[in-house]
Amino acid sequence: MDKPAVRQVFEALSSSARLDVYLLLVEAGTAGLVAGELASRLDIAPSKLSFHLKNLTHAGLVSVEQEGRFQRYRANLARMREATHFLNQRCCGGHPERCAEPTQIRQPISTLQMKPSMNILILCTGNSCRSILAEATLNHLAPPTIRAVSAGSRPAGHVHPRSLALLQREGISVEGLHSKSWDSLPTTPDVVITVCGSAAGEVCPAYLGPVLRAHWGVEDPAHASGTDAEIDAAFENAYRILRNRIEAFLALPPEVLADPARLKPELDRIGLIGA
């Protein structure tokens, strides 16, 4: 990499908004994010986001791939490594190895910096709408150590088509989503989150044991009436409430996630977001 290219990289990141976009893509890893999700999470107008993405792409910091009607963006970490290598190669008179930290002071990543392993059951009565939205969104946003599955006490046997359409618009995979019973779960959950009032009042099957429970009640958009636009808006509102809560949950410190006594009140607090 030459000096003009390095200057272009850091000029692209000199904007606070573009730096936020790049950092969010770095956090997303190889999965990347679609433009709609970036705009939503950063609360930025699509037109402004498009401008910033073009700048980052031109600088080589971001790659873009067409996926049907959507474009998926990913951080190009190799480009950043090239830029930092250019900056460091003259270190210590051309001997950058002399500037390296002594190995004895390098510390391994603390276990508190890592998200603890956790299985989450998102529970609703019919498991066709809200719990499906929450399952897909949580698995889309969470690290591999945190996995969600949804189920119903009396499953409807089908997933609401508007839920699937909404998830696809948001760039979230719908593969494998189906309405299922809480009697046939693949794993025993560590946490049960109910998203409808009737499920909140039901007693979980005995095999689940003394599982940690919380209620994140959301109005059922499947009961919405009116025009197609009004019904779609009800689904969108339910999704946004659930997504905001999921993002708040995933932002909790690892030490809180690992301690049920501290996690329970946080889950209850998060359940009030958007209520």
Disulfide bonds with the S-S distance in Angstrom:
Cys91-Cys99 2.26
Cys92-Cys99 2.20
